[in-house]
Amino acid sequence: MRTPDIQLKLKAIASRIDAGEVTSGDELRALADALSRRKGTRGRRVSPPMTKEMAIAIRMHHLLHPEKSQAEIARFFGVSDGRVSEVLKGKRT
């Protein structure tokens, strides 16, 4: 359930509370549960660690294929565009 949908339901429940129709908090508890956050990817490595060998391979690939974008090189090596940029600028190994 999306946040705007939950907002509409909460307003409807508030109206029913004002009218004296609601006696239980079950609906409110269910909506509160729907607002819980999803687990993020924090702490999990998304791409492999940058090694000296991989940095050298990225630089060589870039020299051999100057027409390729950093995004294409990143996809080829399974790393982020930012890592490729850092390697090519000399900020990574």
Helices and strands as residue ranges (DSSP letters): H 3-18, H 26-34, H 52-64, H 70-77, H 81-89
